[in-house]
Amino acid sequence: MLCEKIKQDFIAILKEELIPAMGCTEPIALAYAAAKGSSVLGKYPERIVAKCSGNIIKNVRCVRIPNSGGMTGIEAAVSLGAIAGDAERCMEVLEAVTPEGLDKTIAFLREERCEVEYLESAIPLHFIIELYAASDRVTVEVRYSHTNIVRITKNEETVFMTEDLREETEVADRSGLSIENIFNFAEGVEYELIRPFAEKQVECNMSIAERGMKGDYGIGIGKSILEVYAKSTFTNIRAYAASASEARMEGCDMPVIITSGSGNQGITSTVPVIVYAREKGVSEERMHRSLIFSSLLTVYQKTYIGKLSAFCGAVSAACAAGAAITFMVGGCLEQIKDTIDNTLADIPGIICDGAKASCAVKISSALDAALFAHTLAMQGKVYEANTGIIRDETAKTISSVGHIGRVGMQPTDQEIVKLMIEKK
């Protein structure tokens, strides 16, 4: 039985989470904040300082920025947003870039007017953008999530500030998230309430997957997968998901519907479900319900880990996709839980060393494990409780993996950032 409050909460979660973003979410978040700062400044900045936490540095330094002519890095993202972006477009802020705006940005960068500083912060997703013009100074601070601006000041006067800077605040109530509730929601919610979310996922995420397969991005991992592995639905799933990620990481200007603040998680949790459904002749409604199942299960797992950490988010999203395929083919609740346990018995140790083109191959590897986990579950095979970190309840396993990702891997995260900063 689906509780009305749970139903409304889950719809609110979908509205909050499944939003379009053009390009990797961390550089786009910087561009958005910088564009917001420019609008408050009321003129082009003459100088910019970007103070960024380690995870922001880690996730921006290697990815190509959309509509930038192939540029990478914090300086490029911030400068392009401030000079040529449109804050009203939020995570599609760089859709507004014109050739003139790009030329101005290139000149700004050539003159080294943007500085980057390391921000000592216990918050993984935390940055402050300072914009200067003549005697004016605007600061924009973002914490916890990509568009969560907590404070804007102009010439030391507060223009905007949230009520509480200490806590991560999300509008939608996530307390009802559980495997059982997600299962009941995906099965029983009125189709018309979820159809628009799923349709947008299919439209955007498959479009960039198809562009990735046809285009020349990175090392062409999707095409290589098709060349190396035997032809099958599972091979196609890995190829298309990897191609979508590679295109996105290499600066493709097509939007992705993100999940838990990540386009790669959005891709990984949706493209496999769509490819499987299309190749197996699954009905559109069943595919859509499975996409919603996958999205909510990804969000559920990530509530324990956080938006950014040393734990690769592709693991959570691939786990959700594998479980969603089990759901789609009529697997019972226990088989869905077995898919999750089998996946998390296999690959909970993939580190996140920043957003980059090779995220695509991690997605492929994570999906290989999740699809095998689905196959085992449908055969009635699952690892017993207390095998490694597998617990006696799947919810406890998810919680344990989340604890490892959020708390246990904090020192790992610090070492990764240290190595990346030293190399640069």
C-alpha positions as CSV (number, residue, x, y, z in Angstrom):
1,M,0.0,0.0,0.0
2,L,1.4,3.4,-1.0
3,C,1.1,6.1,1.6
4,E,-0.1,9.5,0.2
5,K,2.6,11.4,2.1
6,I,5.3,9.0,0.7
7,K,3.9,9.5,-2.8
8,Q,4.0,13.3,-2.5
9,D,7.5,13.2,-0.9
10,F,8.8,11.1,-3.7
11,I,7.3,13.3,-6.4
12,A,9.0,16.2,-4.7
13,I,12.4,14.3,-4.7
14,L,12.0,13.7,-8.4
15,K,11.3,17.4,-9.0
16,E,14.3,18.4,-7.0
17,E,16.8,15.8,-8.3
18,L,16.0,15.2,-12.0
19,I,17.0,18.5,-13.5
20,P,18.9,19.2,-16.7
21,A,22.6,20.2,-16.6
22,M,24.8,20.9,-19.6
23,G,28.4,19.7,-18.8
24,C,29.9,18.3,-15.7
25,T,28.0,19.6,-12.7
26,E,31.0,21.0,-10.7
27,P,32.4,23.4,-13.4
28,I,28.8,24.3,-14.3
29,A,28.1,25.1,-10.6
30,L,31.1,27.4,-10.6
31,A,29.9,29.0,-13.8
32,Y,26.4,29.5,-12.3
33,A,27.7,31.1,-9.1
34,A,30.0,33.4,-11.1
35,A,27.2,34.4,-13.5
36,K,25.0,35.1,-10.4
37,G,27.8,37.3,-9.0
38,S,28.2,39.2,-12.3
39,S,24.5,40.0,-12.3
40,V,24.8,41.4,-8.8
41,L,28.0,43.3,-9.7
42,G,26.1,44.9,-12.6
43,K,29.2,44.9,-14.9
44,Y,31.9,42.7,-16.2
45,P,34.4,41.8,-13.5
46,E,38.0,43.0,-13.8
47,R,39.3,40.3,-11.5
48,I,37.9,37.1,-10.0
49,V,39.1,34.9,-7.1
50,A,37.7,31.4,-6.8
51,K,38.1,29.7,-3.4
52,C,37.4,26.0,-3.8
53,S,37.2,22.9,-1.5
54,G,39.3,19.9,-2.4
55,N,36.4,18.0,-4.0
56,I,35.6,20.9,-6.3
57,I,39.2,21.2,-7.4
58,K,39.3,17.4,-8.0
59,N,36.1,17.4,-10.1
60,V,36.9,20.4,-12.3
61,R,40.5,20.2,-13.3
62,C,40.2,17.6,-16.1
63,V,36.8,18.0,-17.7
64,R,36.1,20.0,-20.8
65,I,33.6,22.9,-20.4
66,P,30.7,23.1,-22.9
67,N,30.8,26.1,-25.3
68,S,34.3,26.9,-24.2
69,G,36.2,25.8,-27.3
70,G,37.7,22.9,-25.4
71,M,38.9,24.6,-22.2
72,T,39.3,22.9,-18.9
73,G,39.8,24.1,-15.3
74,I,38.4,26.2,-12.6
75,E,39.6,29.5,-14.1
76,A,37.9,28.8,-17.4
77,A,34.6,27.7,-15.8
78,V,34.4,30.7,-13.5
79,S,35.5,33.2,-16.1
80,L,33.1,31.9,-18.8
81,G,30.2,31.9,-16.4
82,A,30.9,35.5,-15.2
83,I,31.5,37.0,-18.6
84,A,29.2,35.0,-21.0
85,G,26.9,32.9,-18.8
86,D,23.2,33.5,-17.9
87,A,22.4,32.7,-14.3
88,E,18.7,32.5,-15.1
89,R,19.4,29.2,-16.9
90,C,20.8,27.7,-13.7
91,M,22.7,24.4,-14.5
92,E,22.4,25.2,-18.2
93,V,24.1,28.6,-17.6
94,L,26.6,28.2,-20.4
95,E,24.0,27.6,-23.0
96,A,24.0,31.4,-23.4
97,V,27.6,31.7,-24.4
98,T,28.1,33.6,-27.7
99,P,31.3,33.8,-29.9
100,E,31.8,37.4,-28.6
101,G,31.4,36.2,-25.0
102,L,33.9,33.4,-25.5
103,D,36.4,35.8,-27.1
104,K,36.1,38.1,-24.1
105,T,36.6,35.2,-21.7
106,I,39.8,34.0,-23.6
107,A,41.2,37.5,-23.3
108,F,40.4,37.7,-19.6
109,L,42.1,34.3,-19.0
110,R,45.1,35.3,-21.1
111,E,45.6,38.3,-18.9
112,E,45.5,36.0,-15.8
113,R,42.7,37.9,-14.1
114,C,41.2,34.8,-12.4
115,E,43.0,33.2,-9.4
116,V,42.2,30.0,-7.6
117,E,42.7,29.4,-3.9
118,Y,42.3,26.2,-1.9
119,L,39.5,26.5,0.6
120,E,40.0,24.7,3.8
121,S,36.5,23.3,4.6
122,A,35.0,20.2,6.2
123,I,32.2,20.5,3.5
124,P,33.1,18.5,0.4
125,L,31.1,20.7,-1.9
126,H,32.0,24.3,-0.9
127,F,33.3,27.3,-2.8
128,I,33.3,31.1,-2.7
129,I,33.5,33.3,-5.8
130,E,34.8,36.8,-5.4
131,L,34.3,39.3,-8.3
132,Y,36.0,42.7,-8.4
133,A,35.3,45.8,-10.6
134,A,36.7,49.2,-9.7
135,S,35.8,49.7,-6.1
136,D,33.0,47.1,-6.1
137,R,33.3,43.6,-4.7
138,V,30.7,40.8,-4.8
139,T,31.0,37.4,-3.1
140,V,28.9,34.3,-3.8
141,E,29.1,31.3,-1.5
142,V,27.8,27.9,-2.3
143,R,27.6,24.9,0.1
144,Y,26.5,21.3,0.1
145,S,24.8,21.2,-3.3
146,H,25.6,22.7,-6.7
147,T,23.1,25.5,-6.8
148,N,22.7,26.0,-3.1
149,I,23.8,29.6,-2.8
150,V,23.9,30.4,0.9
151,R,25.2,34.0,0.9
152,I,25.7,36.9,-1.5
153,T,27.4,40.1,-0.5
154,K,28.2,43.4,-2.3
155,N,30.7,45.7,-0.8
156,E,30.3,44.0,2.6
157,E,26.5,44.4,2.5
158,T,24.5,41.2,2.6
159,V,22.3,40.9,-0.5
160,F,21.1,37.4,0.3
161,M,21.7,34.8,3.0
162,T,20.0,31.6,4.0
163,E,18.7,31.2,7.5
164,D,21.2,28.5,8.5
165,L,24.7,28.2,7.0
166,R,25.6,25.2,9.0
167,E,23.3,22.5,7.7
168,E,22.6,21.0,4.3
169,T,19.0,21.8,3.5
170,E,16.9,19.9,1.0
171,V,13.3,20.8,0.3
172,A,12.0,17.3,-0.3
173,D,11.6,15.0,2.7
174,R,13.8,11.9,2.2
175,S,13.0,10.1,5.4
176,G,10.6,7.8,3.6
177,L,13.2,6.4,1.2
178,S,13.5,2.6,1.5
179,I,13.7,-0.2,-0.9
180,E,10.2,-1.3,-0.1
181,N,8.7,2.2,-0.5
182,I,10.6,2.8,-3.7
183,F,9.3,-0.5,-5.0
184,N,5.7,0.2,-4.0
185,F,5.9,3.7,-5.5
186,A,7.3,2.6,-8.8
187,E,4.7,-0.1,-9.1
188,G,1.7,1.8,-7.9
189,V,1.9,5.5,-8.5
190,E,-0.3,7.0,-11.1
191,Y,1.6,6.8,-14.4
192,E,0.8,10.4,-15.5
193,L,2.6,11.7,-12.3
194,I,5.9,10.1,-13.3
195,R,5.8,10.0,-17.0
196,P,7.1,13.5,-17.6
197,F,10.2,12.8,-15.5
198,A,11.0,9.6,-17.3
199,E,10.3,11.0,-20.8
200,K,12.9,13.7,-20.2
201,Q,15.4,11.2,-19.0
202,V,14.9,9.1,-22.2
203,E,15.1,12.2,-24.4
204,C,18.2,13.8,-23.0
205,N,20.3,10.9,-21.7
206,M,19.8,8.7,-24.7
207,S,20.5,11.6,-27.1
208,I,23.9,12.2,-25.6
209,A,24.6,8.5,-25.6
210,E,23.9,8.3,-29.3
211,R,26.0,11.4,-29.9
212,G,28.8,9.8,-28.0
213,M,28.6,6.6,-30.1
214,K,28.7,8.6,-33.3
215,G,31.2,11.4,-32.3
216,D,34.9,11.5,-31.6
217,Y,35.2,12.0,-27.8
218,G,38.0,10.9,-25.6
219,I,39.4,7.5,-26.6
220,G,36.0,6.3,-27.9
221,I,35.4,3.8,-25.1
222,G,31.9,2.9,-26.2
223,K,33.0,1.9,-29.7
224,S,35.9,-0.1,-28.2
225,I,33.5,-2.1,-26.0
226,L,31.5,-3.1,-29.0
227,E,34.6,-4.2,-30.8
228,V,36.1,-6.2,-27.9
229,Y,33.1,-7.9,-26.3
230,A,30.6,-10.4,-27.8
231,K,27.4,-8.7,-29.2
232,S,24.7,-8.7,-26.5
233,T,22.2,-6.5,-24.8
234,F,24.6,-6.2,-21.8
235,T,27.5,-5.2,-24.1
236,N,25.3,-2.5,-25.7
237,I,24.3,-1.2,-22.2
238,R,27.9,-0.7,-21.2
239,A,28.8,0.9,-24.5
240,Y,26.0,3.4,-24.7
241,A,26.3,4.4,-21.0
242,A,30.1,4.8,-21.3
243,S,29.7,6.8,-24.6
244,A,27.2,9.2,-22.9
245,S,29.7,9.9,-20.1
246,E,32.7,10.3,-22.3
247,A,30.8,12.8,-24.5
248,R,29.7,14.8,-21.4
249,M,33.2,14.8,-19.9
250,E,34.7,15.9,-23.1
251,G,32.5,19.0,-23.4
252,C,29.5,18.0,-25.4
253,D,26.9,20.8,-25.3
254,M,23.9,18.5,-24.9
255,P,22.1,18.5,-21.5
256,V,21.8,15.5,-19.2
257,I,19.1,14.8,-16.6
258,I,21.2,14.5,-13.5
259,T,20.6,12.4,-10.3
260,S,21.9,13.3,-6.9
261,G,23.8,16.2,-8.4
262,S,25.7,14.2,-11.0
263,G,25.3,13.8,-14.7
264,N,27.3,10.6,-14.7
265,Q,25.0,9.2,-12.0
266,G,22.0,10.3,-14.1
267,I,23.5,8.6,-17.2
268,T,24.4,5.4,-15.3
269,S,21.1,5.0,-13.6
270,T,19.0,5.5,-16.8
271,V,20.8,4.6,-20.1
272,P,21.1,0.9,-19.1
273,V,17.3,0.7,-18.3
274,I,16.4,2.3,-21.6
275,V,18.7,0.2,-23.7
276,Y,17.5,-3.0,-22.0
277,A,13.8,-2.1,-22.4
278,R,14.2,-1.2,-26.1
279,E,16.1,-4.3,-27.0
280,K,13.8,-6.6,-25.0
281,G,10.6,-5.0,-26.2
282,V,9.5,-3.9,-22.8
283,S,6.5,-1.5,-22.8
284,E,7.1,2.2,-22.5
285,E,5.2,2.4,-19.2
286,R,7.2,-0.4,-17.6
287,M,10.4,1.2,-18.8
288,H,9.3,4.6,-17.3
289,R,8.4,3.0,-14.0
290,S,11.8,1.3,-13.9
291,L,13.6,4.6,-14.6
292,I,11.9,6.1,-11.7
293,F,12.7,3.1,-9.5
294,S,16.4,3.5,-10.5
295,S,16.5,7.2,-9.9
296,L,15.0,6.9,-6.4
297,L,17.3,4.0,-5.5
298,T,20.3,6.1,-6.6
299,V,19.1,9.0,-4.4
300,Y,18.5,6.6,-1.5
301,Q,22.0,5.2,-1.6
302,K,23.6,8.7,-2.0
303,T,21.8,10.1,1.0
304,Y,24.3,8.0,3.1
305,I,27.4,9.0,1.1
306,G,26.8,12.7,0.2
307,K,27.1,14.6,-3.1
308,L,30.9,14.4,-3.3
309,S,33.3,11.9,-1.7
310,A,36.2,9.5,-2.5
311,F,33.5,6.9,-3.3
312,C,32.7,6.6,-7.0
313,G,29.1,7.5,-7.6
314,A,28.9,5.2,-10.6
315,V,28.8,2.3,-8.1
316,S,25.6,3.6,-6.5
317,A,24.0,4.4,-9.9
318,A,25.0,1.1,-11.5
319,C,23.7,-0.8,-8.5
320,A,20.4,1.0,-8.9
321,A,20.3,0.3,-12.7
322,G,20.9,-3.4,-12.1
323,A,18.2,-3.5,-9.5
324,A,15.8,-1.6,-11.8
325,I,16.3,-4.2,-14.5
326,T,15.4,-6.8,-12.0
327,F,12.3,-4.8,-11.2
328,M,11.5,-4.3,-14.9
329,V,11.5,-8.0,-15.7
330,G,9.2,-8.7,-12.8
331,G,11.7,-9.7,-10.1
332,C,10.2,-9.8,-6.6
333,L,11.4,-7.6,-3.8
334,E,13.8,-10.2,-2.5
335,Q,15.4,-10.6,-6.0
336,I,15.8,-6.8,-6.2
337,K,17.5,-6.8,-2.8
338,D,19.7,-9.7,-3.9
339,T,20.8,-7.7,-6.9
340,I,21.8,-4.8,-4.7
341,D,23.7,-7.1,-2.2
342,N,25.5,-8.9,-5.1
343,T,26.6,-5.6,-6.6
344,L,27.8,-4.2,-3.3
345,A,29.7,-7.4,-2.6
346,D,31.6,-6.8,-5.8
347,I,32.6,-3.2,-6.4
348,P,32.2,-0.9,-3.3
349,G,35.9,0.1,-3.5
350,I,36.1,2.2,-6.7
351,I,37.6,5.5,-5.8
352,C,36.6,8.9,-7.2
353,D,39.7,10.6,-8.5
354,G,37.8,13.5,-10.1
355,A,35.5,14.0,-13.1
356,K,37.3,13.2,-16.3
357,A,36.9,11.2,-19.5
358,S,38.0,8.0,-17.8
359,C,34.8,8.1,-15.7
360,A,33.3,6.4,-18.7
361,V,35.3,3.2,-18.2
362,K,34.5,3.2,-14.5
363,I,30.8,3.3,-15.5
364,S,31.3,0.4,-17.8
365,S,33.0,-1.6,-15.1
366,A,30.4,-0.8,-12.5
367,L,27.6,-1.8,-14.9
368,D,29.4,-5.1,-15.7
369,A,29.2,-5.9,-12.0
370,A,25.6,-4.8,-11.6
371,L,24.4,-6.7,-14.6
372,F,26.1,-9.8,-13.4
373,A,24.5,-9.2,-10.0
374,H,21.1,-9.0,-11.7
375,T,21.8,-12.3,-13.5
376,L,22.8,-14.1,-10.3
377,A,19.8,-12.7,-8.4
378,M,17.4,-14.0,-11.1
379,Q,19.1,-17.4,-10.7
380,G,18.4,-17.3,-7.0
381,K,22.0,-16.8,-6.1
382,V,23.1,-14.2,-3.5
383,Y,26.0,-13.8,-1.1
384,E,25.2,-14.7,2.5
385,A,25.0,-12.1,5.3
386,N,28.3,-11.2,6.9
387,T,30.2,-12.0,3.7
388,G,32.6,-9.1,3.9
389,I,30.5,-5.9,4.4
390,I,27.2,-7.6,3.4
391,R,24.7,-7.3,6.3
392,D,21.6,-9.3,7.3
393,E,19.4,-6.7,5.7
394,T,20.0,-4.9,2.4
395,A,19.2,-1.6,3.9
396,K,22.0,-2.1,6.5
397,T,24.3,-3.0,3.6
398,I,23.5,0.2,1.9
399,S,24.0,2.2,5.1
400,S,27.3,0.5,5.8
401,V,28.6,1.2,2.3
402,G,27.4,4.8,2.8
403,H,29.3,5.1,6.0
404,I,32.5,3.8,4.4
405,G,32.0,6.4,1.5
406,R,31.2,9.4,3.7
407,V,33.4,8.7,6.8
408,G,35.8,5.9,6.2
409,M,37.1,7.3,2.9
410,Q,37.7,10.8,4.1
411,P,41.4,10.3,4.5
412,T,41.5,8.7,1.1
413,D,39.8,11.8,-0.4
414,Q,42.3,14.1,1.2
415,E,45.2,12.1,-0.2
416,I,43.7,12.0,-3.7
417,V,43.3,15.8,-3.6
418,K,46.8,16.3,-2.3
419,L,48.3,14.2,-5.1
420,M,46.3,16.0,-7.7
421,I,47.2,19.5,-6.4
422,E,50.9,18.4,-6.2
423,K,50.9,17.1,-9.7
424,K,49.4,20.3,-11.0
